[in-house]
């Protein structure tokens, strides 16, 4: 689905990319680490997207999400040193 493993993975990434608060948590606080993102969300009692998909749904390819944001974070870090 749109380059992602499945609908659930794509759906969560769409929420992270399009919701300013989730985007900031993923990119700035969690620094692209999906497990850290989940930990931060749980501190606020957030377990699902606003439309009800669980962030820990077993169908979600957490490693794929982690890889995508970690690669982006590392690329941005490398560019800041240029």
N, C-alpha and C positions, 0 to 999 in steps of 0.2 A: 504494500500500500504506500504509494508515493515515496518509494525508496526505503521504507521501513519494514521490519519483519512482519508486522501484522497491524490490524486496526488499532488495537489497544496501545501499542507502542507509539504509533503515529499520533493518536489522539492526545496522549499525555504530552508529547513533544509540542504539539500544536498549542496546548494550553500554556506550557512553559514559555514558548516563543511569543505568544500573543497577549499574555497577562503580565502587566508591568511588574507587579509584586512578585509573582512566581519567577519571572525572568531575572529580576535582581537577586532573589534568593539563590537561584541556580548559578548565575554568573559571578556574583560578587561575594556572597557569603559562603556558598558551597564550593566555589571555584571550579565548577564543572563536574564535581563528584556527586553522582546520583545518590549514593548511600548517605552522604552528608546532607544532601537536599532533603531526603526523607526524614532524617533525624531532626532537621530544623523545622520542617512542617509539623512533625509530631509534637514538638514543643508547644505549638499553637493549636493542637488538636485537629489539624488538617490531615485527613486520611484519603480524601477523594477529590477528584476534579469537581468544579461547581455543578457539573451535570451528572455526577455520581459514579464515575469510573475510579476504582481504587488504584492509588499509586503503587500498591504492592500486589496488584492482580498477577497471578502466576503467568498469565499470557504476556505480560509486559516484559520486553527484552531489556532488562535493566543494564546489562553490559553494553548493549548497543547505544543506549542513551548516554551512559557514562562515557563511552569512547567518543561519541560525537562532541560532547561538551568539553571533555578533557582535551581533545585535540584542538578545539577552538581556543580554549584557555591557554594552552601551551603556545599556539601560534601567536596569540595576542601578546603574551609575555615576551616572546622572542622579538616581535616587532617593536616593543617598547624600549629595547636595548639598542636599537639601530640609531 
